[in-house]
């Protein structure tokens, strides 16, 4: 029974990990940018949900798409006005730019919201699903479900809309896409905006589960990074599978090696995966 | 050769000018490495608030009395980004570039231990605001003085309380953040529990930066503890308390250190805060009268509330406490001479708003009993020591 509970724990946190990683994966895959800002955007989504709950009593699980939508607009503007200027520059320049933006956003949040930890406190508390000897926290299930709905919507958008195909086309071959009439600059901006949408939504979903603070951003970023490498860069199903995989591996790592080494097993497997399958579990260049 | 002589002469002149400036100093320069950004920025911000309040009060009163002069306090901060190696660099910079007279420590035991080596080498007395692990003080240093009592002063009274109120309790589970202070604290709890005949049925560490504690708490639950002790910082303990409830972890007593003493922890966990016990070196309910710039604990709390709009917690209070201790030592010495000030620090006997402060041979405060606290009906109550208790210890979890 202990093993089953540990598996359930892993899946429950894995769903949250998937939400954290999808936006990061999309931006990395399409724009070839390692978006260091991603963790801070998740935290910002958390703050939006916190204040929406505090002042208007909106449930963060319902607010998540709205938090994403507000941040989508900001993301498009940021990419179009700032990041687009360095898109043709070497990889390191875009990395530095998002690093700088991350410092700016983190410190702005510190100044605006202070460093105090906050958390959305739902009343009544969502409670747990009690299945005899197995318990599953309800809030994690709700967050995962809403997250999976948003991720599915994003996948459908990329697969079945003209705009989605334009994003995929730009990702596969920017010059060829431009020759075929795709507005590359605009496509980049919207793709980045979609990444920010997912980060903002994830932040709102996590706001009732983990403490919110500007200092939490680095933790989310590192999780997103590992999940994308496990799942495969730029692959949305890859990010989902990577998220669940990391959750379960960490959970069993903590059981088998002790909580202190929960990450050890995950990183050993990550190194092994990089050695045998560097493109990740579902990574295939050019496809979403 | 000519050039070399000229350069040497110019250098000597600059040094002489520096000495003149030093002799004519009109302030006490104190250096403070602070974690303004990074994981410890909440604590860094709190510490700075404590420093600032003390500086403001001293300077408003004319400054620190040194002999027949009054010198203003000049505090120099640099951010060490919550990274211990940077804290060491900042301490070095403060000593060599800023030429500080004295130092306040970085935040926490780990960084304090590291930076104290720099202070010791340069012979600069360093007052530690937030180090309580014996491992920080047992290096044989002469310049390190800490205002916190050691970790066993938390574990001993709590173990006594649990033993007295829950005579049938046998099983103790301990979950510790794998970090110098939280781990040292956990080790003290293990010792205190074993000393009283408890079985420590679970003792595990979790890594710094752990986001999710479900697996550790699942194993802890399986150990069926009567008393659960978890150590770490606010964010860890918010998640641990919530996940313990999510996983229906039972037990009759739940001790979390350090977290519940902070209002933000209580706000973040809501009703789950009920009956959680903790301990803290200072709480606004303290009623000490003092010889320092504040005059009493109550006056300190009042001034703090007026400036920052909330009650001070122990980190904020410790920021002011290191200030008043250093100030009293300088005033007694009547000089900024480090040897004289160090000698006064060693003598101890400082009556402060934080409590009576004297230091043991190794430099850690050993002169007051920190209060044991419990959250009852959403409020922090003192449940030990009996002389300052505001309520009685409650068992059970909600």
Contacts between the chains, C-beta under 8 A, distances in Angstrom:
chain1	res1	chain2	res2	distance
A	2	B	218	6.7
A	2	B	219	7.4
A	2	B	222	5.7
A	5	B	218	5.1
A	5	B	247	7.9
A	6	B	215	5.7
A	6	B	218	5.9
A	9	B	212	7.8
A	9	B	214	3.7
A	9	B	215	5.6
A	9	B	218	6.1
A	10	B	215	7.6
A	12	B	214	7.1
A	13	B	211	7.8
A	13	B	212	4.7
A	13	B	214	6.4
A	106	B	37	7.5
A	107	B	37	6.8
A	110	B	37	7.3
A	110	B	41	6.3
A	114	B	42	7.9
A	114	B	45	7.0
A	115	B	41	4.5
A	115	B	42	3.8
A	115	B	44	7.8
A	115	B	45	5.3
A	116	B	42	6.1
A	116	B	264	4.6
A	117	B	42	6.9
A	117	B	234	5.2
A	117	B	235	5.3
A	117	B	238	6.0
A	117	B	264	5.6
A	117	B	265	7.5
A	117	B	268	5.8
A	118	B	264	7.1
A	118	B	267	7.3
A	118	B	268	6.2
A	119	B	238	6.2
A	119	B	242	7.9
A	119	B	268	4.1
A	119	B	269	7.5
A	121	B	267	7.6
A	121	B	268	7.2
A	121	B	269	7.8
A	121	B	270	4.4
A	123	B	270	7.7
A	125	B	270	7.8
A	125	B	271	7.7
A	128	B	246	5.8
A	128	B	247	7.9
A	128	B	248	6.8
A	130	B	248	7.6
A	135	B	246	7.0
A	135	B	247	5.8
A	135	B	248	5.4
A	137	B	243	7.7
A	137	B	246	3.8
A	137	B	247	7.8
A	139	B	246	8.0
A	140	B	246	7.9
A	209	B	242	7.7
A	210	B	211	6.6
A	210	B	239	6.2
A	211	B	234	7.4
A	211	B	235	4.7
A	211	B	238	4.6
A	211	B	239	6.6
A	211	B	268	5.9
A	213	B	42	6.9
A	213	B	235	6.7
A	214	B	41	7.6
A	215	B	38	6.6
A	215	B	39	5.1
A	215	B	40	7.9
A	215	B	41	5.6
A	215	B	42	7.1
A	215	B	235	7.9
A	216	B	235	7.1
A	218	B	39	7.7
A	219	B	209	5.7
A	219	B	211	5.7
A	223	B	211	7.0
A	250	B	212	7.3
A	250	B	215	7.3
A	251	B	214	6.8
A	251	B	215	4.7
A	252	B	215	7.7
A	253	B	215	7.9
A	254	B	215	3.5
A	254	B	216	5.8
A	254	B	219	7.7
A	255	B	215	5.6
A	255	B	218	7.8
A	255	B	219	6.7
A	258	B	204	5.7
A	258	B	205	7.2
A	259	B	175	7.4
A	259	B	204	5.1
A	259	B	205	6.7
A	259	B	206	4.4
A	259	B	207	7.5
A	259	B	210	7.2
A	259	B	213	7.3
A	259	B	215	6.3
A	259	B	216	3.6
A	259	B	219	7.6
A	260	B	178	5.4
A	260	B	204	6.9
A	260	B	205	4.2
A	260	B	206	6.1
A	260	B	207	5.7
A	261	B	207	7.6
A	262	B	206	7.5
A	262	B	207	6.8
A	262	B	210	6.8
A	262	B	215	6.5
A	262	B	216	7.9
A	263	B	207	6.3
